[in-house]
């Protein structure tokens, strides 16, 4: 049997709309990511279980794991039936790369099972295509970090579509999903079709200074320029009391409060576990809407997707 785990991810990372993404993992070793298992079978099977499996489409042909299997079965022309299990640990429409997690785990599992030996670039491009079939447009800011780990800069270069960036090891990333969803298409459609020259310049300044600060290890500078001028001003209307929450977390000692991907998950960064726990407790009390919601203190997952023991 082959079993692949693919971690959750933060798209945009505030300052890098559609071109930055970070893989994350809870410090308490909670499994925050999807798993796909494959084994030979007498009949084709796709079984889904996990906390969020009921959120998946009932029509199997709309399941992203089925779409990935269909692609590989056509490419290899192998019709031998297999049993596929998708362990859905990620909430759909959460802003934590749920679809990317399923896609990455599926593609890597099939690539290994069918021995197609696709290159890293070929794998990333296939992952982007499958992601686009869900969100309406090809983008890699979740699939790249989910697959490769760390903080990734999406270059879309023909030879090197993504580049790993350095990150501050002492940063603790607190993520909070309230238990409700925001569709990626809704979050993208709310954005303007055009931006002023001033906003474009500011966005370029913020992103370039942030990346400079990563390479020169200037943590305070990186935080000051982790500002989203492209998406956050418009998407805060989709998140109730966002500005109040942001102010409250900063008063507790958090360094940031930003929207993860399309939302509604929020992420915050802290420098020590004491502040991180205060932020976690506040979010659990004031941002979680139901018993499905969660808050985790995380670190950057440098490994990305990997084979795990059965």
N, C-alpha and C positions, 0 to 999 in steps of 0.2 A: 504493500500500500504506500502511496505517496500522499503526504500531508504538508501543505504550505500555509504559513501564517503571514498575513500582511497587516502592518500596523496602521493605526489612525494617523491622520495628518491635518495640519493647519494650512489651508490655502491662503495665499496673499501675504500672510504674516504682517498684516497691517499695511506696510509701506510698499509692497510689491504686487500690485494688482495683476493677477494672471501670470506673473513671472517669478514669484517666490513661493516656496512650500516647504514645510518642515514636518518630518515624521516624529511622532511623540509616543512615549510609553509611560504609564503610571509608575511612580516610584514604589508602590506597594505590590507590583507585579500582577495587577489585574490585567486580564487579557482584553485589551482594547483594540480590537481588530478582527477581521474575518479569517476563517480557515476554509480551505478547500481540500478534500480528500478524494483520491481516485483509486479504484481497484478493479480488476477484471470481473466480469459478471456474465451470466447467461442471457440476461436481457438488459436493455438500456434503462438506467434509473437516474433520476435527479432528485435527491432527498434534501430538504431544507429544514434545519432546526436551529435553535438558539433563541435568545430573548427577543429578537426582532424579526424572526422568520415570518411572522404573520403580517408584516408590513410589505412583504414582497408580492409582485404580481401573481395572481392565480393562474394566468395563462403562462404556461411554461416557456413559450416562444418569446415572451417579453422579459424573461429572466436573463440577466447579463451573463451568468455562468453558462446557460444554454447557448447564448449567442457566441460565446468564446469557444465552446465545444464544437459548434457548427462550423466555425472558421477553421479549426484545426482538423476536423474530420474531412472537410473538403480539400484542404491543402495536402493532407497525407493520403487521402483516398482510402483510409482504413475504416471499415465498417464494423469492426469487432465491437460488440456491445460492452459497455463499461458501466460501473456504478459510481456516481458522483455525489458527494455530500458537501453541501454548503452550510457551514456553521456561521449563522448571521448574528454576530455579537455587536454590530454597529447599527445605530438608528438611522433610518433613511431620512434624507432631507434635514440633516443635523448641522451641516457645515464642518464635519470632521472627516470628509473624504470617504463616506460610506460606500458609494459606488466604486470608487477607486480601489478600495480595499478588496472588494469582491473581484474586481477585474484583475488586479495584480496577482492575487492568489490563484485565480482560475488560469490565467495565461501561463504563469510559471509552472503550475501543476501539469497542464496539458503539454507544454513544451518539453517537460521532463518525461512524461508518460509516453508521448509519441516520438520522442527522440528527434525532434525537428531541428534542434541545435541552432535556433535563431540567435542572431547577434544581439548585443545589448541595445543597439540603435533600433533594430527591427522590432524587438520586444516593446520598447518604449513607444514606437510609432503605432503598433497594434493596440497597445493600451490606450493611447490617445484617441484612436478611432472609435474604440468601444465606449470610452467615456463620452465622446461626442454624440454617440447614438442615444445617450440618456439626457445630457444637458443641452443638446442643440448646437454645440460647437466644440471642436477639438481644442483641448487645453491640457497641459501637463503638470499644473502646479500641485495636484494631489497625487497623480500616478507616479511621478518621478521620485519624490521623497518616500512614498510608500514602498516603491520597488528598491530604491538604492539607499535609503536612510539619510539621516542628517538634514541639513538645510540646503535646498537645491535652488539654483538660479536657472530658469528656463531660457536658454539662448535660442532654441529652435534652429541652431546651426545644423547643416546637413550631416556633418561628421560627429559633432559633439552637441546634441540637442539640450543637454543639461550639464551644469557644473556644480560640484559640491563646494559650499562656502564654509569658512570657519565659523564657530559660534562660541559663546561664552559658557564655559562648563558650569559656572556657579549659578546660572539662571535657572530658576524653578518656574515651570509653566503651569498655571492653574487653568484648567478648561472646565466650563460649565455649560451643560446642555439642559435646558429647562424642561424637556419632555414634550415639546411641541415641534412642529416642522415648518420650514420655509422652503419652498421649491426653488431649485437653482434657476429655473427659467424666470420665475417671478422676480427674484433678486437681481437678475441680469437685465430684465426688461425695464426695471425702475430707473436704471441709469440713463443719463442723457446721451444722445447720439453725437453731440459735439461738446468740446470743452474749450474754455478761453485759453489764449496764449499764456496768461499769467498762471493759471492752474497747471498747465503742462510744464511750465518752467519750474514751478514749486515742486511738482511731483518728481521731476528729474533731479532736482537738488536734494530732496529728501532721500530718494533711493540711492543715489551715488554717494552721498555722505554716509548713509547707513552702511553700505558695503565697505567703504573706506574705513569706517570705524571697526568693522569686524576684522579686517586684515591688520589693523594697527592696534587691536585689542583695547579700544577706548569705549568701555561699556556705557559710560554716562552719555557720550556723544551719540552712540547708537540709539539709546533710548529716546533722546531728545528729537531725533529725526525719524523715529518710527511713527510717522504720521500719515494717515490715509486721506488724501485729498480727492481721490477718484471715486471710491465706492461708499465709504462710511457716511459722508454728509447726506447721502440719499437713502441708504439702507437703514439708517437709524429709525426711520418711520415704521420699519417692519419689526422693530424690537422695542417693546414697551418699556418706558422709563430708562432708556439707555444712558442718557446724559446724567441722570441721577445716580445710576449704578456706577458709572465711571468715576464720578466725583467721590462717592462713598469709598470705593476701593483705593483710590489715591490717598484719601485721608487715613486709611488703615496702614499705609506704607507700601502699597503696590506701586510699581514703576509705570505700569501701563494698564489699559483696558481697551481691547480691540475686538472687532468681529472676526470670527474664524470663518474663512471662506465666505459663503453666502449667508451664514448665520442659520439659526439663532444662537448657536454656540458662541460664547465669549471666551477670550483668553486674556490672561493677565500674567505679568512676570514679576517675580519677587526674588530678593537676594538671599533670604534666609528662611528656614523652615518655620520659624515662629510666626513671621508675617504671613507666610503662605497658608498656614493653618487658620489664621484669623480671616484671611480672604476666603478660604474654602468654607468656613463656618458661616460667614456672612452671605455668601452666594447660595448655600444650601437653605438658609432661612428666608432669603429675599428674592431669589431668582428661579428656584425650582418650582414648577407648576403642578407636578403630580409625582406618583411613586416610580415612574419610569425615568425621570430626570436624574442626572448625576453630576457630581463635581469630582475631579481628580487632580491631584498634584502630580505633575509629570516632569520628565526630563526628555531631552532630544534622543530619539531612537537612532543611533548611528548605524545599526545593522540593516534596517529595512526588512524586506520580505525574506523569509528563510524557511527551510525545511525543519519541521519539528518532529520530535519522537512520538510515536503512536503509544 
